Amino acid sequence: MAYMSMGEAHRKITEYLNRFSNAVSSQDGTSFKSLFTISSNSHYLLSLADALNLFQDYNRLIKQSNNYSQIVDIVTPLFRSLQNYRQGNLVETYHAFEKTANAFIQEFRNWESAWALEALYVIVYEIRVLAEKADKELASNGKSPEKLKGAGSLLMKVFGSLAGKGSKRVGALYVTCQLFKIYFKLGTVHLCRSVIRSIETARIFDFEEFPKRDKVTYMYYTGRLEVFNENFPAADHKLSYALKHCNPQSEANIRLILKHLIPVKLSIGILPKDRLLERYNLLEYSNIVQALRRGDLRLLRCALQDHEDRFLRSGVYLVLEKLELQVYQRLVKKIHIIQKQRDPSRAHQVKLEVIVKALKWLEIDMDVDEVECIMAILIYKNLVKGYFAHKSKVVVLSKQDPFPKLNGKPVNS
């Protein structure tokens, strides 16, 4: 840090206090929100933090002017938060900022209009981000990370202050999305349900009135929840909505949506184009798509093994694993096509031992009984139309549409 005189430190603190006070009195939401962005590492706030660490008696400075009496409960802990952030004390940064947030919420409730909504967004965002940073510090010191959980409780309090509050209620979806990020990070996604019920069943909310940015984030996270619940038609609807309305310039966000939408599409029989996977660097799905096209079980299993960690982190591994049934269907279909070329009159009769040989060629070791069991599942799931001639170990395929398409429906439906 460059040398700063005591007088310059005094001037910087006074300037900030005046900006804060003026923003409140004039209800200038744009100026107001920039005064809380601690984690942004803005030069202005870092310089203010240096001034605060030099000029220790800022409490007296705040109290000596009546102009600051209305903001003292917000600003005093905010200054402590800035000081600790500059010094790298992240747990103390969060503690102080939590006090600022509580004081802000109290004032926000008293303001009739929604002029400070953007500032509230910043505070909600900072609570989550600073809690994550504090938890990393706690974990590195061998202590239990607990601040993000506390941040979730605080944001529920914020959510309650917005619900049904006139023009302020449009902020509820932004808070909800930040809560989703916390719950997904903590692995407590079941906590999303109560917030979802408030948004989707309460008459006070009209989904279309919320900002597009928040609607996209909301549909992304609720779509992921539907994936966990294996409700693939709902997941397809929500993730497709998020993709359609996502900012086309936000390629990172589009990639994030596709990472979860592609497995959903695959599960309902819709394969992505290769150029889509290449454009958004989602090549981990390439061999899975090829396996479905070819009926290559070995390729599918290798792809799942190669990218197991990535798929598990995304929460889509189990969805992709269940694609085996579609791969078996495709393999039997290829055998049927080859038989039809050689002997059209007997094409609809597929011997189980032929399927065993095809699997052996793919280095998949199965006996006839195992293959019979798989074929029974394919018939039961309506992936294959036909029946068993059990004694002769033959699958007799329907002569009309023996391999029904999923047509956007999941295998289990």
C-alpha positions in Angstrom: 0.0 0.0 0.0 1.2 3.5 -0.8 1.9 5.9 2.1 -1.2 7.6 3.4 -1.2 10.6 5.7 -3.6 10.8 8.7 -5.3 13.8 7.0 -5.9 11.8 3.8 -7.3 8.9 5.8 -9.7 11.3 7.6 -10.8 12.7 4.2 -11.4 9.3 2.6 -13.6 8.2 5.6 -15.5 11.4 5.7 -16.1 11.2 1.9 -17.5 7.7 2.2 -19.8 8.6 5.1 -21.1 11.6 3.1 -21.7 9.4 0.0 -23.5 6.9 2.2 -25.6 9.5 3.9 -26.5 11.3 0.6 -27.4 8.1 -1.1 -29.9 7.3 1.7 -31.4 10.8 1.8 -31.7 11.1 -2.0 -32.7 7.4 -2.4 -30.0 6.9 -5.0 -30.0 3.2 -5.3 -27.2 3.0 -8.0 -24.7 4.9 -5.8 -25.8 3.1 -2.7 -25.2 -0.5 -3.9 -21.5 0.2 -4.8 -20.8 1.0 -1.1 -21.2 -2.6 0.0 -19.2 -4.6 -2.5 -16.5 -5.8 -0.2 -15.4 -8.9 -2.1 -15.1 -7.1 -5.4 -11.7 -5.8 -4.3 -12.5 -2.4 -5.8 -9.7 0.1 -5.5 -12.1 2.6 -3.8 -13.1 0.3 -1.0 -9.5 -1.2 -0.5 -8.2 2.4 -0.2 -11.0 3.1 2.4 -10.0 0.0 4.3 -6.4 1.3 4.4 -7.7 4.6 5.7 -9.7 2.9 8.4 -6.7 0.8 9.5 -4.7 4.0 9.8 -7.4 6.2 11.4 -8.6 4.0 14.2 -10.9 6.5 15.9 -13.5 6.5 13.1 -16.3 5.7 15.7 -15.9 9.2 17.1 -16.0 10.6 13.5 -19.3 8.9 12.9 -20.9 9.9 16.2 -19.9 13.6 16.1 -22.2 14.4 13.2 -26.0 14.2 13.3 -25.9 13.5 9.5 -24.7 10.0 10.3 -27.0 9.0 13.1 -29.4 7.2 10.8 -26.7 5.0 9.3 -24.4 4.3 12.3 -25.7 0.8 12.9 -25.1 -0.2 9.3 -21.8 1.6 8.8 -19.9 0.8 12.0 -19.8 -3.0 11.5 -19.3 -2.4 7.7 -16.1 -0.5 8.5 -14.9 -3.4 10.8 -15.7 -5.8 8.0 -13.7 -3.8 5.5 -10.7 -3.6 7.9 -10.7 -7.3 8.5 -11.1 -8.1 4.8 -8.1 -5.9 4.1 -6.1 -7.7 6.7 -7.2 -11.2 5.5 -9.2 -12.1 8.6 -12.1 -13.6 6.7 -14.1 -15.1 9.6 -14.1 -11.7 11.4 -15.0 -10.1 8.0 -18.1 -12.3 7.8 -19.1 -11.7 11.5 -19.0 -7.9 11.0 -20.8 -8.0 7.7 -23.6 -10.1 9.2 -24.2 -7.3 11.6 -24.3 -4.8 8.8 -26.8 -7.0 6.9 -29.1 -7.3 9.9 -29.0 -3.5 10.5 -29.7 -3.0 6.8 -32.7 -5.3 6.7 -34.2 -3.5 9.7 -33.9 -0.2 7.8 -35.0 -1.7 4.5 -38.3 -2.8 6.1 -39.0 0.8 7.1 -38.4 2.2 3.6 -41.7 2.2 1.8 -40.4 2.0 -1.8 -38.0 -0.5 -3.3 -35.3 2.1 -4.1 -32.6 0.1 -2.2 -33.4 -3.2 -3.8 -30.1 -3.3 -5.8 -28.2 -2.6 -2.6 -30.0 -5.5 -0.9 -29.0 -7.8 -3.8 -25.3 -6.8 -3.2 -25.6 -7.5 0.6 -27.3 -10.9 -0.1 -24.5 -11.8 -2.6 -21.8 -10.6 -0.2 -23.2 -12.6 2.7 -23.0 -15.8 0.6 -19.5 -15.1 -0.8 -18.0 -13.9 2.5 -19.5 -17.0 4.3 -17.8 -19.3 1.7 -14.5 -17.5 2.2 -14.8 -17.6 6.0 -15.6 -21.4 5.9 -12.4 -22.0 3.8 -10.4 -20.1 6.5 -12.1 -22.2 9.3 -11.4 -25.5 7.5 -7.8 -24.5 6.8 -7.4 -24.0 10.6 -8.9 -27.3 11.4 -12.2 -25.8 12.6 -15.8 -26.7 11.6 -17.0 -24.6 8.6 -20.4 -23.2 9.7 -20.7 -19.7 8.3 -22.4 -20.7 5.1 -25.1 -22.5 7.0 -25.6 -19.3 9.1 -25.8 -17.3 5.8 -28.6 -19.5 4.7 -30.6 -18.7 7.9 -30.0 -15.0 7.4 -31.1 -15.1 3.8 -34.3 -16.8 4.8 -34.9 -13.8 7.0 -34.3 -11.5 4.0 -36.7 -13.6 2.0 -39.4 -13.1 4.6 -38.9 -9.4 4.5 -39.7 -9.4 0.8 -42.6 -11.7 0.5 -45.8 -9.8 -0.3 -44.1 -6.4 0.2 -45.5 -4.5 -2.8 -42.8 -3.5 -5.3 -40.1 -5.1 -3.1 -41.4 -8.6 -3.8 -39.6 -8.8 -7.1 -36.4 -9.2 -5.1 -37.6 -12.5 -3.6 -36.5 -14.6 -6.6 -32.9 -13.2 -6.4 -32.7 -14.1 -2.7 -34.2 -17.6 -3.6 -31.4 -18.2 -6.2 -28.7 -17.2 -3.7 -30.3 -19.7 -1.2 -30.2 -22.4 -3.9 -26.5 -21.8 -4.4 -26.0 -22.2 -0.6 -28.1 -25.3 -0.3 -26.4 -27.0 -3.3 -23.0 -26.1 -1.9 -23.8 -27.5 1.5 -25.5 -30.6 0.0 -28.8 -29.7 1.7 -31.0 -29.4 -1.4 -34.1 -30.7 0.4 -34.2 -27.2 2.0 -35.1 -25.8 -1.4 -38.6 -27.2 -1.2 -40.1 -24.7 1.3 -38.7 -21.7 -0.8 -40.0 -23.2 -4.0 -43.5 -23.7 -2.5 -43.5 -20.0 -1.5 -42.6 -18.9 -5.1 -44.7 -21.4 -7.0 -47.9 -21.6 -4.9 -48.3 -18.2 -3.3 -50.6 -15.8 -5.1 -48.5 -12.9 -4.2 -45.9 -13.9 -6.8 -46.3 -13.7 -10.6 -43.3 -15.5 -12.1 -43.3 -13.4 -15.2 -42.8 -10.2 -13.2 -39.4 -11.2 -12.0 -36.2 -10.1 -13.8 -35.1 -12.4 -16.6 -31.7 -13.0 -15.0 -33.4 -14.4 -11.8 -35.9 -16.5 -13.7 -33.1 -18.2 -15.7 -31.1 -19.0 -12.5 -34.3 -20.2 -10.8 -35.2 -22.5 -13.6 -31.6 -23.8 -13.8 -31.6 -24.8 -10.1 -35.1 -26.2 -10.0 -34.3 -28.1 -13.2 -31.4 -29.7 -11.4 -33.6 -30.6 -8.5 -35.9 -32.4 -10.9 -32.9 -34.4 -12.2 -32.2 -35.5 -8.6 -35.9 -36.5 -8.4 -35.6 -38.3 -11.7 -38.5 -36.3 -13.0 -37.0 -35.9 -16.5 -39.9 -34.2 -18.3 -40.0 -31.5 -15.7 -36.2 -31.2 -15.7 -36.3 -31.0 -19.5 -38.9 -28.2 -19.4 -37.0 -26.1 -16.7 -33.5 -26.5 -18.1 -34.7 -25.8 -21.6 -36.4 -22.6 -20.4 -33.1 -21.6 -18.7 -31.2 -22.3 -21.9 -33.7 -20.5 -24.2 -33.7 -17.3 -22.0 -30.0 -17.3 -21.0 -28.0 -14.4 -22.3 -26.4 -15.7 -25.5 -23.2 -13.9 -24.6 -22.9 -15.8 -21.4 -21.2 -18.9 -22.8 -20.1 -20.1 -19.4 -23.7 -20.1 -18.1 -24.9 -21.8 -21.3 -22.3 -24.5 -20.8 -23.4 -24.9 -17.2 -27.0 -25.4 -18.3 -26.1 -27.8 -21.0 -24.0 -29.9 -18.6 -27.2 -30.9 -16.9 -29.6 -30.6 -19.9 -27.7 -33.0 -22.1 -28.1 -36.0 -19.8 -31.8 -35.2 -19.4 -32.2 -35.1 -23.2 -30.3 -38.3 -23.6 -32.5 -40.0 -21.1 -35.6 -39.2 -23.2 -33.9 -40.2 -26.4 -32.7 -36.9 -27.8 -29.1 -36.8 -28.9 -27.1 -33.6 -29.2 -25.2 -32.6 -32.3 -21.4 -33.1 -32.2 -20.8 -29.4 -33.0 -22.8 -28.4 -29.9 -20.5 -30.5 -27.7 -17.5 -29.0 -29.4 -18.6 -25.4 -29.2 -19.3 -25.5 -25.5 -16.4 -27.8 -24.6 -18.6 -30.7 -23.4 -16.6 -33.4 -25.1 -17.0 -35.7 -22.0 -20.4 -36.5 -23.5 -19.0 -37.4 -27.0 -18.4 -41.1 -26.4 -21.6 -41.4 -24.5 -23.5 -40.1 -27.6 -21.5 -42.4 -29.9 -22.2 -45.4 -27.6 -25.9 -44.7 -28.0 -25.7 -44.4 -31.7 -23.7 -47.6 -32.1 -25.1 -49.7 -29.4 -21.6 -50.0 -27.9 -21.9 -50.9 -24.3 -18.1 -51.0 -23.8 -17.8 -47.4 -25.1 -20.5 -46.2 -22.7 -18.9 -47.9 -19.7 -15.4 -46.5 -20.6 -16.8 -43.0 -21.0 -18.5 -43.2 -17.6 -15.3 -44.5 -16.0 -13.1 -41.9 -17.7 -15.2 -39.0 -16.5 -16.7 -40.5 -13.3 -15.5 -37.7 -11.0 -16.9 -34.9 -13.3 -20.2 -36.6 -13.7 -20.5 -37.3 -10.0 -19.8 -33.7 -9.1 -22.5 -32.6 -11.6 -25.0 -35.0 -10.1 -25.7 -36.7 -13.5 -23.7 -39.9 -13.1 -26.7 -42.1 -12.2 -28.7 -40.5 -15.1 -26.0 -41.5 -17.6 -25.6 -44.9 -16.1 -29.2 -45.7 -16.8 -28.6 -45.1 -20.5 -27.4 -48.7 -20.7 -30.9 -49.9 -21.5 -31.0 -47.6 -24.6 -27.6 -48.9 -25.6 -28.8 -52.5 -25.4 -31.8 -51.6 -27.5 -29.6 -50.1 -30.1 -27.4 -53.2 -30.2 -30.4 -55.5 -30.7 -31.7 -53.2 -33.4 -28.3 -53.4 -35.3 -28.4 -57.2 -35.1 -32.0 -57.1 -36.4 -30.9 -54.8 -39.3 -28.0 -57.1 -40.2 -30.3 -60.2 -40.1 -32.8 -58.4 -42.3 -30.2 -57.8 -44.9 -29.1 -61.5 -44.9 -32.5 -63.2 -44.5 -35.5 -60.9 -44.4 -37.9 -63.8 -43.6 -36.2 -64.6 -40.3 -35.1 -61.1 -39.4 -37.6 -60.8 -36.5 -36.2 -63.8 -34.7 -33.1 -62.9 -32.7 -31.3 -65.7 -30.9 -30.0 -64.8 -27.5 -26.6 -66.5 -28.3 -26.2 -64.0 -31.2 -26.5 -61.1 -28.7 -24.1 -62.9 -26.4 -21.5 -63.1 -29.2 -22.0 -59.4 -30.1 -21.4 -58.5 -26.4 -18.3 -60.7 -26.3 -17.0 -58.9 -29.4 -17.4 -55.7 -27.3 -15.5 -57.5 -24.5 -18.6 -57.7 -22.4 -18.8 -61.1 -20.8 -22.4 -62.3 -20.3 -24.1 -65.6 -20.5 -27.5 -66.4 -22.1 -29.4 -66.2 -18.9 -28.1 -62.7 -18.2 -29.0 -61.6 -21.7 -32.5 -63.1 -21.4 -32.9 -61.0 -18.2 -31.9 -57.8 -20.0 -34.2 -58.5 -22.9 -37.1 -59.1 -20.5 -36.4 -55.6 -19.0 -36.2 -54.1 -22.5 -39.6 -55.6 -23.4 -41.1 -54.5 -20.0 -39.8 -51.0 -20.5 -41.3 -50.9 -24.0 -37.9 -50.4 -25.6 -38.4 -53.6 -27.6 -41.8 -55.0 -28.8 -41.8 -58.8 -28.8 -41.8 -61.9 -26.7 -39.6 -64.8 -25.7 -39.6 -68.3 -27.2 -38.1 -69.5 -24.0 -37.2 -73.1 -25.0 -35.4 -72.1 -28.2 -33.8 -69.0 -26.5 -35.1 -66.7 -29.1 -36.6 -63.2 -29.0 -39.4 -62.9 -31.5 -39.7 -59.2 -32.5 -42.9 -57.5 -33.5 -43.0 -57.1 -37.3 -44.4 -53.6 -36.8 -42.3 -51.0 -35.0 -40.2 -53.5 -32.9 -38.0 -50.7 -31.5 -40.3 -47.9 -30.3 -38.8 -44.4 -30.0 -38.9 -42.6 -26.7 -40.4 -39.4 -28.3 -39.3 -37.3 -25.4 -40.5 -39.7 -22.7 -38.2 -41.2 -20.1 -37.6 -45.0 -20.2 -39.3 -45.5 -16.9 -42.6 -43.9 -18.0 
